[in-house]
Amino acid sequence: MKRKGRGTLLDVAVRLAEILPEPNALIGALAVGAHGHVRASDDIDFVSTAKPKEIQAFLRRAGIESEIRRGDVLEGDVASVVHGQLEGLSFDVLSPPVPIDWNRVVQLPLAERSRLRVVDLETLVRLKLRAGGPQDLIDVVHLVRLHPEIEGKALGFADAYGARKRLAEWLSDPRIRATAVKGSKPQRPSTRKAKGSRSPRRRGGKPSPGPARDGR
């Protein structure tokens, strides 16, 4: 829904994707929606391999002011996140907290004429499990219920991030399972490779709390 004086999340995300240095990809709640589980959110989250100052320069050339927010690496945060607002909506751009195979990044079917890309399903699950917040785990449960073929991998990823027990409990919770069945409509992204993908630069890392969590 578009509120007065604000753009829609998708419209703003498309514009940001065209502005940000490549490669970049959508994560967070919009990515979860692209893979089938649509939920409310007021935030837009991207990953980019560019350095924060470079990201700021691209945004500034488009007339968008932003700030660099530092995270506590010892606490598991990413080193920094570029934060800003566009058309009344907040956005964050961070270094990839988990390794990303840019050849697997897919393009939203409703944005064929744009450069809006979204991380693939497995990468999104890894991002969510590494972030580790309650909303992140709920998102993973919904995604697994919509895509049961990834349950084994999701549990394996959760094991690596110390979240296997919690994820297994939530996967078996009948309340969450019922919501997953009733409240989600599969809207799979296109499996066509996004144009313009290239090899990533240096990657960053980030578990749960930080200047920009993936649980949005």
N, C-alpha and C positions, 0 to 999 in steps of 0.2 A: 504494500500500500504506500502511496505517495502522500506525505503530509505537506501542508502549505509551507513553502519556503525551503523544502527539502527535496532532494532527488530520491529515486528509488535505490535500494541497496544495489540491485543489479546494474542499473544505469551508471552509478558512481563507480562500481567495481570495473565495468567495461572501460570507463574513461581512465581510471588509474592504471589498468593493465596496459593501455596504449601509451601512457606517460612514462611508466617505470622502465628502467634499463632491463634488458633481457639477459638471461632468461628469468622469468618470474612466473609465479603460479598462485592461484587462490587456495587458501586453507580456511580453517575456522568453520563457522556455522554455514556460510554459503557453500563451502565445499561439501559439508555433510548433506545439505539439501540437494546438491547436484548428484550425489550418490544415493538419494532416495528418501532421506529422513528430513523433512522440512520442519523447521522450528523458528520461533521468533528470535530476532537478533537486531541490534542497532550498530553492530561493528563489522568492519571489513578487514580481513587479514590476508596478507600476502607474504610469500617468501621470495627472496631475491638473492642472488649471489654477489651483487654489487656491494661495495663498501658504503657505510652510512652517509659519508660526505658526498659520494657520487649520487646516491639516491636523492639526497637533499638538493643537489644541483639540478637534477632532472625535474624535480617537483617545482623548484624555484623558477625554472625557465617556463613552466606552464602556469606561473602565477600562484602557486600553492606554497604557503609557508608551513614549515614543519620543525620539529625539535627532536634531538637525539636523547633518548632516555637510557641511562646506564643501568645495567643489571648487576647483581652480585653473583659473580661466577662461582664463588665458593658455595653459594646456596643453590647452585644449579641453574641460575638464570642464563639467558643469552647475554653476551657482553653488552649489546646495545640494540635498541629498537627505534626506528624512525616513526614518530607519531605525528599525525596531523588531522585536519578536518577538510572535507570537501562537500559543499552543498549541505552543510549541517550534519554530516555524518562523520564519525570518527574512523580513522583507519590506522593500522600498524603495518610496517614492513620490517621483517626480521630475516636474519640469516637462517638457512635451513637448520633446524634443530636436530634433524636426522638426515642421513644420506638420501639424496633424491636422484633417481635415474630420470634425467630430463627427457629421455626418449620415450618414457612411459606416461609423461604428462599428457592429459587429454583435453579436448576443447568442448565447451558446452554447446549442445546442439542448437540452442536458441541464440547463439552468438556467432554464427558461421562467418559473418563479415567482420568480426572483431578479432582481437588477439587475446581474448579472455580464456585463460587456461586454468585448469584445476588439477591438483595432484591426484594421482591414481589412488584407488581404494586402499591398497595395502599400505601405501605411504601415509595416507590420512589416518588409518588406524594406528600406525606407529607414532605419528605426531600426537594423537590423542592420548595414547598410553604413556608416552614420555611426559606429557604435561601432567597427567595423573589426577586432575581435579574431579570432583563429583560429576559435573556436567560432561567432562571428557569421557568418563567411564560410561555414563548413560548414553552418550552418542555412540560409543563403540558397541554397546548392547543392541541399540536400534540397527546399526549398520550390519552387525552379524545376523540379526534376525531377518533382515532384508536380503542378505547375501550369505546364507549358511555355509557356502563352500569355503569361506575364509575363517571359520571358527577356529580350526586347528592352528592356523598361523597367528590369529589374534591372541590365543592363549600362549603361544610360544613367545610372541613379542611381549606380552604382559609378564611372563616369567623373567625376561631379561630386565624389565623395569621394576621388578618386585611387586607387581600388581596382580599376579595370577589368581591368588586366593580371592581377592575382592571381585575381580572380573568374573570368575567362575560362579561366585555366589549371586552376583547381579544377573548373570545370564540365566540362572535357574529361578530367579524371582518371578513368580507368576504375575505380579502387578506390572513390572516393567515389560514382561513378555506380552501381556495383553495390550498395553499402550503401544508397543512396537507394531503389533498387528493392526490395531484400529487407527492409529494416528499417522501412518506413513504411507506415502505412495511412491513406488519406485520410479525414479526419473533418471535413468542411467545416462551418464555423459557419453558423448560420442567416443568410440574407440579409435577414431582417426587421429593420427599423430598431429600435434600442433605444429603449425609452420613456424620456422625460424628458431627451433630449439637448437641449442648448442651445448657444448660441454660445460659443466659447472666450474666455477672457481673454487676458492677455499670454502669449506663448509664450517658452520658453527654448530654448537650443541646446546640443548636446553631441556631439562625436565620440567617439573611442575610449576612452582610459583615464579613469577618474574614480571618484568615490565609489560609483557604481552603474552598472556597464556593463550593456548589454542582453544580453550573451552568457551567459545563464543557462539 
